[in-house]
């Protein structure tokens, strides 16, 4: 008879209530759309100058937010992988 032991049982509901549940799917869909929108804005943005500095600032702040959200889902997947 094999001795079956359970590994770590982490509560990941702070990330998403369920893997690929509605909240996670909505998060991924919005993140993907926001990344596409940022790419389009960046492609149209003129080079950095005094005149465009405000638009560049907004773009970089948006990119920072996207990076935070990517980190959130990457941490979640990393925890799932390690469990």
C-alpha positions in Angstrom: 0.0 0.0 0.0 1.4 3.3 -1.0 1.8 6.0 1.6 0.2 9.1 0.2 1.0 12.4 1.9 -0.3 15.7 0.9 2.0 18.6 0.2 1.4 22.1 1.3 -2.2 23.2 1.1 -2.1 26.9 0.4 -5.2 29.2 0.5 -4.8 31.1 -2.7 -8.3 32.7 -2.6 -6.7 36.0 -1.9 -5.5 35.9 -5.5 -8.6 34.4 -7.1 -11.5 32.4 -5.6 -11.0 29.6 -8.2 -8.5 28.7 -10.9 -10.0 29.9 -14.2 -13.1 31.0 -12.4 -15.1 34.0 -13.5 -12.9 36.5 -11.6 -9.7 35.1 -13.0 -11.0 35.0 -16.5 -12.2 38.6 -16.2 -8.8 39.6 -14.8 -6.9 38.0 -17.7 -9.3 39.4 -20.4 -9.0 42.9 -19.0 -5.2 42.6 -18.6 -4.8 41.4 -22.2 -7.0 44.2 -23.5 -5.1 46.8 -21.5 -1.8 45.5 -22.8 -3.0 45.8 -26.4 -4.3 49.3 -25.7 -1.0 50.4 -24.2 0.9 49.0 -27.2 -1.3 51.0 -29.6 -0.8 54.2 -27.6 2.9 53.7 -27.4 3.2 53.1 -31.1 1.4 56.4 -31.8 3.3 58.5 -29.2 5.8 61.0 -30.5 9.3 60.9 -29.1 9.9 62.2 -25.6 10.1 66.0 -25.5 8.9 68.8 -23.3 5.7 68.9 -25.3 5.0 65.1 -24.9 6.3 64.6 -21.4 2.8 64.5 -19.9 1.7 61.8 -22.3 4.8 59.8 -21.7 4.3 60.0 -18.0 0.8 58.7 -18.3 1.9 55.9 -20.5 4.7 54.9 -18.1 2.3 54.9 -15.1 -0.1 52.7 -17.1 2.8 50.4 -17.9 3.7 50.3 -14.2 0.1 49.3 -13.3 0.2 46.5 -15.9 3.5 45.3 -14.5 1.9 45.1 -11.0 -1.1 43.1 -12.4 1.2 40.8 -14.4 3.1 40.2 -11.2 -0.1 39.3 -9.4 -1.1 36.6 -11.8 2.5 35.3 -12.1 2.7 35.0 -8.4 -0.6 33.1 -8.4 0.6 30.7 -11.1 4.0 30.3 -9.3 2.2 29.2 -6.1 0.0 26.8 -8.0 3.1 25.3 -9.7 4.9 24.9 -6.4 2.0 23.3 -4.5 
